[in-house]
Amino acid sequence: MMGLSRRKFTREFKLSVVKRLEMGFPVAEMVRAIEVNANTLRRWRKEHLENAGNAFPGPGREHGPHGRIGKLERKMGQQVLEIDSLKGRLRRIEDQLQASSGKPPSTSRSKGIGKKKKTA
């Protein structure tokens, strides 16, 4: 049986995650998006708060094709986070526009954002 290898994350990646957490992005959503344990995210945030300039000194390691796959998966996770963030902003803007116009909220557009339609 092959042993499991630990994923290594670059300093830049950890800083981008911490930045999103500081902006109020929910830990649970971040966990799902980048598939990292919630305690790891909390530890990264704590390390950054305690030593912002020198947090995450190691460059992380990437070996062979697994490193490339991991890098692509992390990139995809970052894009998912950005898309989710933009969807949330769009919902808030739509809600504000509807509130200012006095019309009841649209159930077809605002509630259906980000949901996939089932196909037979």
C-alpha positions as a Markdown table, in Angstrom:
| # | Residue | x | y | z |
|---|---|---|---|---|
| 1 | Met | 0.0 | 0.0 | 0.0 |
| 2 | Met | 1.3 | 3.4 | -0.9 |
| 3 | Gly | 1.6 | 6.1 | 1.8 |
| 4 | Leu | -0.3 | 9.3 | 1.4 |
| 5 | Ser | 1.7 | 12.4 | 0.7 |
| 6 | Arg | 1.0 | 15.7 | 2.3 |
| 7 | Arg | 0.1 | 18.6 | 0.1 |
| 8 | Lys | 2.3 | 21.7 | 0.3 |
| 9 | Phe | 0.9 | 25.2 | -0.3 |
| 10 | Thr | 2.9 | 28.2 | -1.4 |
| 11 | Arg | 3.1 | 31.3 | 0.7 |
| 12 | Glu | 1.1 | 33.2 | -1.9 |
| 13 | Phe | -1.7 | 30.7 | -1.8 |
| 14 | Lys | -1.9 | 30.8 | 2.0 |
| 15 | Leu | -1.9 | 34.6 | 2.0 |
| 16 | Ser | -4.7 | 34.7 | -0.5 |
| 17 | Val | -6.8 | 32.3 | 1.6 |
| 18 | Val | -6.1 | 34.3 | 4.8 |
| 19 | Lys | -7.1 | 37.5 | 2.9 |
| 20 | Arg | -10.4 | 36.0 | 1.9 |
| 21 | Leu | -11.1 | 34.8 | 5.5 |
| 22 | Glu | -10.3 | 38.3 | 6.8 |
| 23 | Met | -12.8 | 39.7 | 4.2 |
| 24 | Gly | -15.5 | 37.6 | 5.8 |
| 25 | Phe | -15.5 | 34.6 | 3.6 |
| 26 | Pro | -17.0 | 31.7 | 5.6 |
| 27 | Val | -14.5 | 29.1 | 6.7 |
| 28 | Ala | -16.9 | 26.2 | 5.8 |
| 29 | Glu | -17.1 | 27.4 | 2.2 |
| 30 | Met | -13.3 | 27.8 | 2.0 |
| 31 | Val | -12.9 | 24.3 | 3.4 |
| 32 | Arg | -15.1 | 22.9 | 0.6 |
| 33 | Ala | -13.5 | 24.9 | -2.1 |
| 34 | Ile | -9.9 | 24.1 | -1.5 |
| 35 | Glu | -10.4 | 20.8 | 0.4 |
| 36 | Val | -8.3 | 21.8 | 3.5 |
| 37 | Asn | -9.2 | 21.1 | 7.1 |
| 38 | Ala | -10.9 | 24.0 | 8.9 |
| 39 | Asn | -8.2 | 23.8 | 11.7 |
| 40 | Thr | -5.5 | 24.3 | 9.1 |
| 41 | Leu | -7.2 | 27.4 | 7.8 |
| 42 | Arg | -7.6 | 28.7 | 11.4 |
| 43 | Arg | -3.9 | 28.0 | 12.0 |
| 44 | Trp | -2.9 | 29.9 | 8.9 |
| 45 | Arg | -5.0 | 32.9 | 10.0 |
| 46 | Lys | -3.4 | 32.8 | 13.5 |
| 47 | Glu | 0.1 | 32.5 | 12.0 |
| 48 | His | -0.6 | 35.5 | 9.8 |
| 49 | Leu | -2.1 | 37.6 | 12.6 |
| 50 | Glu | 0.9 | 36.8 | 15.0 |
| 51 | Asn | 3.6 | 37.4 | 12.4 |
| 52 | Ala | 2.2 | 39.0 | 9.3 |
| 53 | Gly | 5.4 | 39.9 | 7.6 |
| 54 | Asn | 7.2 | 36.6 | 8.2 |
| 55 | Ala | 4.2 | 34.2 | 8.1 |
| 56 | Phe | 4.6 | 31.1 | 5.9 |
| 57 | Pro | 8.4 | 31.4 | 5.2 |
| 58 | Gly | 8.7 | 28.1 | 3.3 |
| 59 | Pro | 8.1 | 28.0 | -0.4 |
| 60 | Gly | 6.3 | 24.7 | -0.4 |
| 61 | Arg | 7.3 | 21.9 | -2.6 |
| 62 | Glu | 5.9 | 20.4 | -5.8 |
| 63 | His | 7.2 | 17.2 | -7.2 |
| 64 | Gly | 6.5 | 15.8 | -10.6 |
| 65 | Pro | 3.0 | 15.6 | -12.1 |
| 66 | His | 1.3 | 15.4 | -8.6 |
| 67 | Gly | 2.7 | 18.9 | -7.9 |
| 68 | Arg | 1.2 | 20.2 | -11.1 |
| 69 | Ile | -2.2 | 18.5 | -10.5 |
| 70 | Gly | -2.2 | 20.0 | -7.0 |
| 71 | Lys | -1.4 | 23.4 | -8.3 |
| 72 | Leu | -4.2 | 23.2 | -10.9 |
| 73 | Glu | -6.7 | 22.0 | -8.2 |
| 74 | Arg | -5.7 | 24.9 | -6.0 |
| 75 | Lys | -6.2 | 27.3 | -8.9 |
| 76 | Met | -9.6 | 25.8 | -9.6 |
| 77 | Gly | -10.5 | 26.2 | -5.9 |
| 78 | Gln | -9.4 | 29.9 | -6.0 |
| 79 | Gln | -11.6 | 30.4 | -9.0 |
| 80 | Val | -14.6 | 28.7 | -7.3 |
| 81 | Leu | -14.1 | 31.1 | -4.4 |
| 82 | Glu | -14.0 | 34.1 | -6.6 |
| 83 | Ile | -17.1 | 33.0 | -8.5 |
| 84 | Asp | -19.0 | 32.4 | -5.2 |
| 85 | Ser | -18.0 | 35.8 | -4.0 |
| 86 | Leu | -19.2 | 37.5 | -7.2 |
| 87 | Lys | -22.5 | 35.6 | -7.0 |
| 88 | Gly | -23.0 | 36.8 | -3.5 |
| 89 | Arg | -22.3 | 40.4 | -4.5 |
| 90 | Leu | -24.7 | 40.1 | -7.5 |
| 91 | Arg | -27.4 | 38.8 | -5.2 |
| 92 | Arg | -26.9 | 41.8 | -2.8 |
| 93 | Ile | -27.0 | 44.3 | -5.7 |
| 94 | Glu | -30.2 | 42.7 | -7.1 |
| 95 | Asp | -31.8 | 42.8 | -3.6 |
| 96 | Gln | -30.8 | 46.5 | -3.2 |
| 97 | Leu | -32.2 | 47.3 | -6.6 |
| 98 | Gln | -35.4 | 45.5 | -5.9 |
| 99 | Ala | -35.8 | 47.1 | -2.5 |
| 100 | Ser | -35.3 | 50.6 | -4.0 |
| 101 | Ser | -37.8 | 49.9 | -6.8 |
| 102 | Gly | -40.4 | 48.6 | -4.4 |
| 103 | Lys | -41.0 | 45.5 | -6.4 |
| 104 | Pro | -41.1 | 42.1 | -4.7 |
| 105 | Pro | -38.0 | 39.9 | -5.1 |
| 106 | Ser | -37.8 | 37.9 | -8.2 |
| 107 | Thr | -37.9 | 34.2 | -7.4 |
| 108 | Ser | -36.7 | 32.9 | -10.8 |
| 109 | Arg | -33.5 | 34.9 | -11.1 |
| 110 | Ser | -32.2 | 35.7 | -7.7 |
| 111 | Lys | -32.9 | 32.4 | -6.1 |
| 112 | Gly | -31.7 | 30.4 | -9.1 |
| 113 | Ile | -28.2 | 31.9 | -9.3 |
| 114 | Gly | -25.6 | 29.3 | -9.3 |
| 115 | Lys | -28.0 | 26.3 | -9.3 |
| 116 | Lys | -27.7 | 23.8 | -12.1 |
| 117 | Lys | -30.8 | 22.6 | -13.9 |
| 118 | Lys | -31.4 | 18.9 | -13.8 |
| 119 | Thr | -31.3 | 17.2 | -17.2 |
| 120 | Ala | -33.0 | 13.9 | -18.1 |
